[in-house]
Amino acid sequence: MTIKQLYPTQHPALDLNFARQKRLDPRITFTRGSTATYVGSDGLIKTAASGEARFDHDPVTEESLGLLIEEDRRNLLTESEDVSGYTRADMTTPLDSSAVNPTGSLGSYKILANSGLSTNGIRIYKSASASNNIVVSAFVKKSTHRYVYVGFGGTSNHFTALFDIEPGITSDRLLGQGTAGSSTNVSAGYQDFPNDWIRIWAVGTTTGSSGPTVGLSEDASTFTINNWTAAGTEEIYVWGLQYENGVVFPTSYIPTSGSAVTRAAEVASLTNSNIYDTNSFTILNEPFGSAAGSSSLSLIGAGETPIKRTAVYNQDLTQAQINTSVDKTDEFWRWRILLKSTAENFRLADFTTDGQVTVDWGDGTVETLTTDAHTFNRRGYHEVGFRLDSGTYFRPNINSNTTHKDKVVAIGPAPESMKLSANRGFYGCSKLEAFDATVDTTGETIFSYAWRGCPILTSFPLIDTSSGTTFISTWTNCSSLTSFPLIDTSSGTRFDEAWRNCSSLTSFPSIDTSSGTDFYLAWKNCSSLTSFPSIDTSSGTTFREAWYNCSSLTSFPLLNTSSGTNFNSAWYDCSSLTSFPLIDTSSGTNFNAAWRNCSNLTSFPSIDTSSGANFQSAWDGCSSLTNFPLIDTSNGNNFKFTWRNCSSLTSFPANFFDSWANTPVNNCFVDAWEGCSSLTKTSVQRILNSIDTSGQSAPASGVDITIDYDAGTGTPSVATAVTNLKSRGWTITLNGVAQ
């Protein structure tokens, strides 16, 4: 295959190249309810107005990085630039009004050491309360001294990170991390800026209360707050201090002056108004996981990295085409994980393979994957890669692991060498926002629970499911999916709970379900579906609760349900249905609550219910039905609540129970016509005369035949029927009055 053949065969229908264009497509809705800063094309700190998108840059190379999308954050320090009001320990804070700060404007304070032996460290600090996760950051620049620490706490209880801020060095500026007391130092980092400024930060936990601190260290090996003898000439520039509480990584600088400031979250989305086909499309992201959706494309960001590009193609691309388009050349399948807890590790505790998998943990460690946990040296986002070295499959089997399921936030494109066994693979990944992989699942037969419990996943790729037989609960609780691809389910036999609680689906494709036998709960609570395709259900036997609470369906197709035996609650709460087709229910035995609360049905077809036994609550709450057909219920034994609250029902057919032959169960007719306040006296006569004609005797308990009717139509002439029925053990209650 040539390189040319690996590229998509058409141009993208939507191409959002933020890094190159540095502007928002006018179709994008963007909000942020505050000002915010970013790095401009000259490497300096810029301020964007409220509601203005930010296009970030590398402060050293000035490379355009793309659209910056950040969560809401708060700088708890009330003065981020004027540090003259901070507590000073063995030092002064003179202002140098001629110093160029990171915005390119003039003015920066200094930390100047007092001469002599310090008693509380040579530092500034601001008293503040502490919590479990703390990020402290500051912009610093050498004046005469090169060793600087940043952290939180006082001399007896703190975490700090020490940096070398000497201009021009190529070695690692982070020299080490230190703690005292009960504090824990989690991670640290830095970023060079123009004019020899460096942003430094430390992440940790503490119970200390001395607050965020920046100070001078005597040398390159003392990582904690320490006392030392200064000459009185040691000084640095300091600017842009920031204290973020309850988080695990620093975000863009938030200026403050007089009070703490919150930078509002950015929300960016694009409504798909015929831009691309929601039933056949592919999203390409750089970095992976930056955007997802179908009817609405959400720009969700890529962790701590701006969105470089998002493109949507009007076709289902192969994995080879995807990888070529995003310049993926390695053999690792990369996932983005987010570590927030004190235990900074990740593991696939139950993964399986019939060969060997190598894992690249993204922190320099590459090793053979085992079930052991890998500990990272910092919290925040990490990209972890998996490579299938030998064997025919890799099964992640996250299987709703309580400790690790919520750490997976995005799945990137998979190499062609990766073979996924999906069974319970991503079950319970409740923070998974994007699945960018059209990963090879060739030959996989069991997809059960594979993506169950991924409630914020907004789109799903066209993967190869052609060998799949079992789709039990595969996408259950994927409640943010608005569309679904036309996957190959021709071999599927079990679809029970497959799309249960996919409550945002507005459409569903005409998948091949011709081999499907079990559709129990398959589309239950798909409450946004407005229509349903004419899929092949000719082999289906179980339709129990299949479309339960598909409350937006206004019509239903003429499906082949000729093999169906169990229709229990099949269309329960399909409250927008106004009509129902003449489906084949000739094999149906259980119609319990089948059309219960279909409150907008005005008529009902003469379906074949000759095999039906259980009709309990079958039409309960069908409050718009005005008449009812003469269907065959001769095999029925349970009519409890069957027509209850059919409040518009005026006409009930004669001879309905004449051929009734099955032995009634206890409570057979209890409240059967309760709340049928529009029934005419003639309908009451028909009901009781027909039950009398059947000759059936009452069950051992629950012997009442309960009927409500419109007394304004007259008094039913049912004396003979009542006498006969009572002689066979029945009681009759009309409008609450025992007869």
N, C-alpha and C positions, 0 to 999 in steps of 0.2 A: 504494500500500500504506500502510495506517495504521500509526502507531507501535505500536498494540496488537498488530497482526498480526506485528510483528517480534520480539516477546517469545516465549520458549518457551511451548508450549501446556499445560505442566504445571509443577508445583513441582519443585524438585530433590529427588532421592531422598536426597541427602546434602548438607547445607549447613553448612560449617565456617566460620563468620564469626568469626574470631579477634579482629579489631579491635573488634567490637561486644561479643562475649560474654566475651572475656578469660578463657577457660577451655578445657580440652581435652575433647573428646567422650570419654566413658568407653570407647569402642571403640578409641581410638587407643592404640597401644603406644609409649611414649616412654621413651628412656633417655639419660642423660648421667652418666657416672661421676665427677662432681666438682661442687663448687659453681660458681656463675657469677654475674656481675652483669648488671644491666639498668637501664634508666631507668624509674622508677615514675611513677605518675599525677601526682605532685607535682613531677616533673622531677629528683628526686634519685636518686643511685645506690643501688640495692637489691641484696641478695644472695639468690639462689635456692639452696635446698638441693640436694644431689646428687639427680638424678632429677626435680627440679621444673621444669616448663616455665616459660619466661620470656615475658612479654607486655610488649613494649617501648613506649615513649612518646617523643614529641618533647619534649626537655627545656625548650624555650621555650614552645611552644603547649600542651603537655601532651596533645596529640592521641594517641589510642590508635593504634599502628602495626601491631599484630598479633603473631603468634608469631615469636619469634627463633630461627632455626636457624643454627648456626655450626659450622664445622669445628673440629678440635682446634687449639689454639694454646698457645704457651708463653711466659710472661714470664720472660726470662732475667735480669732484674734481681732480686737477692735481697732488696732492700728497696725497695718501691715508694712508701712514704709517709714513712719515716724516712730522710731524706737526710743526716743528721748524719755518717754514715760514708762519704759520697762524697768523692772528692778535690775540694778547694776551691781554685780559682785566683783569687786577689785578692778574696776575699769570705769572708763567714761565713754560717752557716746557723742562725740563732736559731729556736727553737720559739715559736710564738704559740699558747698553749693556749686562748685565747678566740676564735680565728678559726673561723668555721663553714666546714667543708670540703664537698666535693660530695656527701657522704652526708647532710648536715644535722647531723652531730655536730661536736664541738669538737676543734680541734687541727690545725695545719698549720705546716710549716716555711716559712722565708723564705730568699730569697737576698738578702743585704745586701752591697753593694759596699764594698770598702776604699777609703779616700781615696787619691788619687795616681794615677800612671800604672801601668796593669796591664802584666804581662809575659807572661801566658799566657791572656789573655782573662778577663773577669769571668764565671765560670761554675762549675758543678759537673759532674763527669763520673765515670763508673764504667768502669774498664778492662774490656774484653771483646774477644773475637776477632770478626772481621768475615767476612761472606760476600757473595755477589753481591747478594742482595736483602735490604734491612734496612728495618724500620719502627720509628721512635722516636716515642713520644707522651708527653704530659704534660698535666696540668691546671694552669693558671696563672691568677693573678689579680693585678691591679694593686694595689700598696700606694702607692708614690710614683713608680714608673717604668713606662713604657708599651711599650717596645720590647724584645721577647723573641725569642730564636731557640731552635730545637730541631734536633738533628741527631746526627751521629756523627763522631768523629775528633778530632784535635788541630789545632793552629794551622797545620801545614804540609800536612795531608792530611785533608780533611773534606768533608762536605756538610751544609748547613744551610738552614732556611727561617725567614724573619723575619716577625714578626707585631706588629700594633698591638693591644694588649689594653686600650686605653682604654674604660671602660664607656660604653655608650649610643651608640657611633658606628654609623652606617648604611653607611659605606663598607666596601670589602673589607678585612678584617683582614690577609689575606695580602699582605705588601708586596713580597716577592721571595724568590728562592732563590740560594744562593751555594755555590761549591765551591773547593777548593784541592787541589793535588797530583793524584792519579789518581782521585779520587772523582767520582761522577756524581750530580747531584741530579735525581731522577726526577719526583717530585710532592710536593704538600703540601696540607694542608687544616686545617679547624678546625670546631668546633661550640660555640656558646654554651650555657651552663648557668645555672641560677639563682644568685643571690648574686654575680653578676659573674664567675663562674668561666668559663673557656674551655678546652676541650680542643684542643690543637694537635698536629699530627703532620707528620713529614717522611719521605719514602721515597727511598732512594737506594742506590748501590753504592759500596763503598770497600775499600781494602786497609789502611786505618788501624787502629790498635789501641788508641787512647785511649778508645774506647767511646762509649756514649750520652752526650749532653751537653745541658744547658739553661743558657742564659746571657743576660746583659743586653747589648744593643747601644746604642751611643751615640746613634744617630739612626735615622730611617726609611729611610735609603738605604745603610747598610752591612750587607750581607747575610751576610758571612762572620764567622768568629771573629776578633775584632780587639782590639787594645790601645788603650785610651783613658784619659783622666784623669777619674776620678770624684770627686765631692765627698764620698762616703762616706755619703750619705743615700739613694741609689738602691736600691730594693728591690722585690721581688715575692713573692707567695706561690706555692709549688709543691707539688704533691701528685699522687699516682697516676702515677708514671713507669712506662713500659712499653717493653720492647725485644723485638721479634718478629723472628726471623731466618729468612731463606729464604722470605719472603712479600712480597706487593706492596700490601697495604692493611691498615689497622689494624682490629682487632676490639674487642669490648667489653673493658672494663677487667678485668685479672686481678690482684687484690691479692697481694702477697708479703710475707713477714716472716721473714727468716732463710735462705730458700732459694728457688730458682726454682720456679715453679708452672705446671703444665699444666692448662688447661681442656679437658676431654674433649669430643669431638665429640657433637653431638646427633643422634639417630636417631629419627625418628617415622614410624610407618606404621599403616595400618588394613587389616585383613584383610576383604575383601569377602565377608561371610557373607550372601549373598542381599540385600544392600543395594541394589545396582543390577545391571543386566543387563550382564555382561561382553562380550556380543556386540553390544550396541547402547547406547552411552553416550557422553556428552560431558563433558569436564572443563573448567570455567571457573575461571581463576586470576586473582587480583589480588594482586601483579603477575603478569604472564604467566610461565609456566614454573615456578611455585612447587611444583607437585605433578604426579605422573604415575603411571600404573599401571593395572591392570585387576583381576586377582584380588587384588592387594594394592596399595593406594594409598600411595605414598611421598611424604612431605612433604619436598621436597628444598631448599626455600628459594629465594630470588630474588637470589642474589649477596650484596650488602651490605645488602639490604632485607628486613625482616620480611614474613611471609606475612599479608596482610590477610584474604583470603578464598579458600576453595576450595569449589566446588559441583560436584556430579556429577548430571547429568540422565539419566533412563532413556530417552533418545531421542537420535538423531543430529541435532543442531541444524545449521541452515544457518549460513553465515558471517554473514548479516545478523542472525540471532537471537543469535549469539555476540557480535557487536560491540555490539548494543543492550544486552545484559545486562551487559557490562563497561564500558559508557559510552565505547566507542571511537568517536571522531568524525572523526579526521583520516584522510588518505589514505596514510599511511606504514605499510609493513609492517615492524614492529620486531623486531630480533634482539638477543639479549644475547650479548656476546662478553667473553672474559676474556683480558687481556693480562698475560703473566708474564715474557716474555723481555726482554732488553735492547733489542731492536728493537721499540719500542712502536708498531707500525703494523698495519694490516689492509687487505687488498685482495681483490677478486674478479678474479683475474688473467685468467680466461677467460670472464667473463660475456658473454652476447649478448642482444640485443634487436633487434626490427625497428622500434623507435621511440626514445624517450628515457626514461631513468630518472634521477630526482633522488635524491640520497642526503643524509640528515641524519645527520651523524656523531655527533650528540649532545653535541658540545662547542662549539656555536655556529656550526659550519661547515655550510652547506647549499649543495650544488653539483651540477652534472651529473655522474653517475657515469661514470668512466673506469676503465681497468684499472690506473691508478696507485695506489700505496699511500698511505693517509692516516696521518700520524703524529699520535699523541695526546700530550697534555701530561702524562699520568700513566698508570701501570699500574692494574690492577684491572678491575672490571666497567664496561662501556659499553653503552648501548643505541643501536643504529644502525638507521635507518629507510630504506626504499626506496619510492619512489613512481613508478608507471608513468604518465608524462605523455602518451605517445603510443605507438602500436604495439599489437600484439596479444599480446605475451608478454614476460616477463622470465625469463631462464634464468641462475640464479646460477653453475651449472657449477663448483662447488668442486672436483669431480673429483679428490679425494684430494690436493689441493695440499699438499705437504709442510710448507710454512711456515705456512699459515693454517687448515688443516682442523680443527685441535684448539682453535681459539680460539672457535668457535661453541658455546654451551652451552644456549641456549633460543631457540625461535622463537615469536613472539607471534601473536595473531589478525591476519588479513590483511584489508585493506579490500576491498570488493566490486569495486573497480576494478583490483585486482591480478590478473594472469593469469600463472600459473606454467607455464613449460616445465621439467619436472622431470628430464629426462634428465641423469644424473650431477650433479644439482643439489646434493645434500648428501652425496655419496659421500666416505666416510672421515672424517666428523665424529664422531670417537670420543669426544668429550666432550659431545655433544648429549644432554641429559637429557629435554627436553620439546619437543614439536612441537604447539603449541596452535592451529594454523591449519587450518581447513577451507578451504584456499585454492582458488581457482577454477583448475582444470586442464582446463576444457572444450575439447575439440578436440585435446588433446595425445595423440599416438599412441605416443610412445616414452618409457617410464618406466625404461629400463635403468639400473642402478646408482644409481638416484635416492637411496636411503637405505642403500645398502650400507655396511657398516662403521660402523654407529651402535650399538655394543654396549651402551650404557647407556640407550637409549631404551626405556621400559617400556610405552608405549601409542602408538597411531597413530590419527589421525582418519579419518573417512569422507570421503575426497576423491572428486571426480568422475573416474573412470577409464573412463568409458563408451566413449570413443573409442580407448582404449589397445589397441594390437596387440602391442607388444613389452614384456615384463616380465622381460627377462634380468637376473638377479642384483639385482632391485630392492630386496629387503630382506635380502640375504645378510648373515650375521653380526650381525643384530639380535638378539643372544643374550639380551636381557632382556625381549623381548616375551612376555607370557603369553597374550594373546588377540589376535585380528585381526578387523577390521570386515568386514562383508559388502559389499565394494566391487563395483562393476559391471565384470566382466572379460569380458563377453559378446563383445567384439570381439578378445579376446586370442588370438594364435596361438602365441606363444613364451613359455613359462614356465620355461625352463631356469635353474636355480639361484635361482629367485625367492625362496624362503624357506629356502634352504640355511643350516644352522647357526643357525636360530632355535630354540635348544636349550631355551628355557623355555616355548615354546608348549605349553599343555595341551589346547587345543581348536582346531579350525579350522572356518571357516564353509563352508556349501554354496555357494561361489562358482560362477558360470557359466563353465565352461571348455569349452563345447561346440565352440568353434572352435579349441581348443588342439591343436597338432600335436606340439610338442616339450616334454616334461616332464623332460628330462635334469637330474638332481640337484635337482629342484624342492623336495623336502622332506628332502633328505639331512641327517642329524644333528639332526632335530627329535625329540630323544630323550625329550622329556617328553610327547609326544602319546600319549594313551591310547586314542583312537579316531579314526577318519577318516570324513568324510562321503561319501555316494554321489554324488560329482560326476560330471559328464558328460565322459568322456574318449573318446568314440566316434571323434573325429578324431585321436586321439593315435597317433603312429607311434613315437616315441622315449620309452621309459620307463627308460632307462639310469640306474641309481642313484637313481631317483625317491624311494624311501622308505628308502634305505640308512641303517642305524643308527637307525631309528625304534624304538628298543629297548624302548619302553614300550607299543607297540601290542599288544593281546591278541587282537584280531580284525581282519579286513579286509573291506571291503564288496565286493559283487559288481559291480565296475566294468565298463563296456563297453570292453574293450581289443581289440576285434575288428580294429582297424587297426594294432595294435602290431606292430612288427617287431623292435625292439631292447629286450630285457628284461635286458640285462647288469647284474648286481648290483642289480636293482630292489628286492629285499627283503632284501638282504645285512644280516646282523646285526640283523634284527628278532627278537630273541632271546626276546621274550615272546609271540609268536604261538603259539597252541595249535591253531589250525585255519586252513585256507585255502580260499577259495571256488573254485568251478568257473568261473573266468573264461575268456573266449574268447581263446585264444592261437594261434588257427589260422594267423595270418599271421607269427607269431614265428619269426625265424631265429637270433637270438642269445640264448641263455639262460645265458651264462657267469656263474657265481656268483649266479644269480638268487635263490636261497633259501639261500645259504651262511650257516651259523651260525644258522639258525632253530632253535635248539637245543631249543625246547619244542614243536615240531610233533610230534604223535603219529601223524598220518596225512596223506595227501596225495591230492588228487582226481585223477581221470583226465582231466587237461586235454589239449587237442588240441595236440600238438607236432609235427605231421606235416611242417611246414615248417622245423623247427629243424635247424640245422647244428652250432652250437657249444654243447655242454653241459658244457664244462669247469667243474668245481667247482660245478655247479648246485645240488647238495644236500649239498655238503661241510660237515661239522660239524652236520648235522641229527641230533643224537645221541639224540633221543627217538623217531624213526621206528621202528616195529616191522615194517612191511611196506611194499611199494612197488607201485604200480599198473602194469598193462600199458599203458603209453602208447606212442604211435607215434614212434619215433626213427629211422625208416628213412632219413631224409635226413641224419642226423647224421654228422659226420666227426671230432669231437673229444670224447672222454669222459675226458680226463685229470682225475684227482681228483674225478670226478663224484659218487661216493657215499662218498668218503673220510671216515673218522671218523663214519660212521653206526653208532655202536657198539651201538645197540639193535636194529638191523635184523636180523631173523631170516629173513624170507621174501622171496625175489626171484622174480618171475614167470617161468614157462616161456615159451619162444618169443619172448623180448623182442627178439632181434636177427635173427630168422629172415628178415625182409624188408629187412634193412640193405643199402642199395644205393650209398651215397655213398662216394667214395674216402677212406680214413682219412688224417688228417694225421699228421705225425711225433709220437711220444709219445701216440698216440691213447688207449691204455688204461693208461698208466703211472700206478700208484698209484690206479687207478679205485675199487677196493674196499679200499684200505689202511685198517686200523683198524676194519674191520667185523667185530669180534670175536664177534658173536652170530650171524652167518650159519650156517645149517645146511649140512651136506654136500649136501643135496638142492638148495639154492639154488646152490651152486658148480657142481653138475652142470648145472643149468638154464642158467647163464651160459655155461659153456664149450661145451656142446652147441649152444646157440643161435648163438653166434659162429661155430662150425664150420659150422652149417647155412647161414649167410649166404654162405659161400664167399669171404669177403673175404681178400685177401692183406695182409701186414704192410706198413707204410710203409717209407721208406728208412732211418729211424732212430727210436729210441725204440719198440722192437717188443714190449716186455714187457706182458703182461696180468697185473696185480698184484691178488691177492685174498687177504684175510685172512678166516678163518672160525673157528667154534667147533669145535676138534678133538674136543671131547667128544661131538659128534653123530656121529662116525664118519669114515671115510676116503671121500672122494668117488670114485665110479667114473667116471673121466674119461680112461682110458688111450687110448681110440680118438680122442676129441676132441683130446687133447693131441698125439697122433701126427699127426693131420690138420693141426692148426694149425701145428705146427712145420714141416711140409712146405711151408707157405705163408709161412714166414719169421717166425712169431711165436715168442716165448718165453713160458713160463708160470711164475709164481712164486706158490706157495700157502704162506701163513704163513711167508714168508721163504725158502722152499726152492724152488730151480729144479727144474722137472719134466722 
